[in-house]
């Protein structure tokens, strides 16, 4: 999974920079900050108007995106560890907070904002084999089988998905302050 012959090399992201994108309610890209454009390898004009899954890496299990969409479609935030694909075939790992944008008058979801930053090697070491297992299960038994496995994995740890991710990424202290500041800048 780390460097398959069909995929490029891992892009090392700056720990001091962040990637931000905004989509409409259906996931069509409306905005990407300069770092998103740079890291993805696409020109801004190639990204705007495209489905956000233009950067979806094939190593990402479908169940993770189902969890994300289920949550944000309820108007709730979610953190997720995601492996993305650049235009040239290289890839990069990020921790992403997905946040729905809700119209204050209609109370309807009008879009989503994704705030991303680099993950550490420890997080990648945990997620790569988990995602590989989920992909193998999806290939044999579909997304429902993958979801059962993930739920069992979390139950074995005695954690919810959110608790598992928060624990893994150290979602506290400076990390929380960073995401809060980023959200304030792009709201």
N, C-alpha and C positions, 0 to 999 in steps of 0.2 A: 504494500500500500504506500510506503513512503516514497519510493522513486521507481515506479513501474516504467517499463520501456516505452509505454504509450504516453506517459506524462512527463513533464519537465521537472525542473528542480524547485526546491522550496525557496520562496522569496523570504528573506529575513526582513521583517517589519521593524520600523523604529519603535522603540518603547515610549518615545516622547510624542509621537504623532498619532492621529486617530483618523479613521475612515468614517464618513457619514454619507448616507444616501437616504433619499425620500422617495416613496412610491405613492401611487394612488391606492385606493382600497383593493384593487385587483392585483397589485404587485408590479405595476408598470412604472419604470423609473422616471421620476420627474426632476431629480436633482442628485448630483454627486459632487462632493467636495473635491478639491484638487488632488488630494492624496488618494482618494478612491479612483479617480481617472488615471493617475500615475501607476498605481499598483495593479489595477486591472489590465492595463495595457491597451485599453480602448480609448479612442478619442471621445470627448464629451458628446459629440454629435452621434456617435455610434451607441452610446448608452441611453441617452434620453429617448423615451418612447419604447424601449425594449422591456420585456419581462425581466424581473430581477434574477430569474434563474439562468440568465445568460452567463452568470459567473458560478453556477452550481457545479461543483466537482462531482464526478461519478462515484467517488469514494464516500459520498454522504448518503447515509441511510434515509430512505423516504420517511420513516417513522419520525425522525427528528423534525423534518419540515411539517409533518402533520401535527405534531405537538405544538410547534410554533404557531401555525395558522389557527389551530383550534383556540389557543390562548389569546392571540391578538384579535381574532374575530369576536371574542367576548369582551374586548376593550381592555384587556389586561396586558401588562408588560411581561416579558420573559427574557432570561439570559440563556444563551446557547453557545456551545463551542462548535464552530463551523470551519470546514475546509473549503476554500473557494478556489476557483480556477481562473487564471489570467488568460488573456487572449492568445498568448504564445504557448500555452500548455504548462507553464509554471504554475505553482500553487502557493497558497498562504493560509495559515491558520489564524483565526481570530476568535476572541470572545465578543459576542454581539448581544447588545440589549436591543430588543425589538420593542418599539413603543407605538401603539396606535395613536393616530391623531383623530380627535373626535370633535365634530362640529358642535359648538356650544348651544346653538339654537335648536337644531334637530336632534342632537344627541346621537347622531349616526357617525360611524367610522368613515372618514373621508380619505384616509391614507395611513401610511406607516413610516416611521423614521427608524433607521438602524444605525446604532452607534457602535463602532468596532475598534478594538485595539489588539495588539499582539498578545498571544498567549505565551506562557513559559513552557520550557521543555518538559516539566513534570506533568502539566496538563495534557500536552500532546501525547506523552507516553501512556497515559491512562486512556485517552479517548481513541487513539488509533486502533488498538486491539478490540475495544468495545464496538467501534463502528464497523470494523472488519467482520466481527461476529454477527452483528445486526444485518449487514449486507448479505452474508452467506445464508442467514435464516430467511431473509426476504426473497432471495433467489430460489430457495426450495419451497417455502411455505407462504410467501406473500407478506404483506405489511402487517396483517393481523398476527401472524406468528412472531414477527419481529417485535411487535408491541407487547405481546405476552412475555417474551424473553426480557425485554427492558423492564417491564413492571416487576418481574421476578427478581431481576438483578437488583433493583432498587429496594424491594421488600427484604431481600437477603441482607442488605446494608442497613435496613431499618430507617430509610430516608425517602423523602419525596424527591421528585426530579429537581425541584428548586433547591432543596437542602443539599443534594448531591453536587449540583453545579456550584452553588455558593461556597461549599466547603472546598471544592476542587480549585476554584479560581481565587479564593481568598476574598470573597465579596464582602469586605468590611473596611473600615478605616479609610486610608488614602484612595483605595480602589473605588469605594463608593463616592468619595468626594470628587474624584476625577470624572466619573460618569455623570454625576449631578451637574458639574460645571459644564461639561460638554452639552448636555441636554439643554441647559439654560442658554448657551450660545446659539444653538440651532433651532430653538423653539419659535 
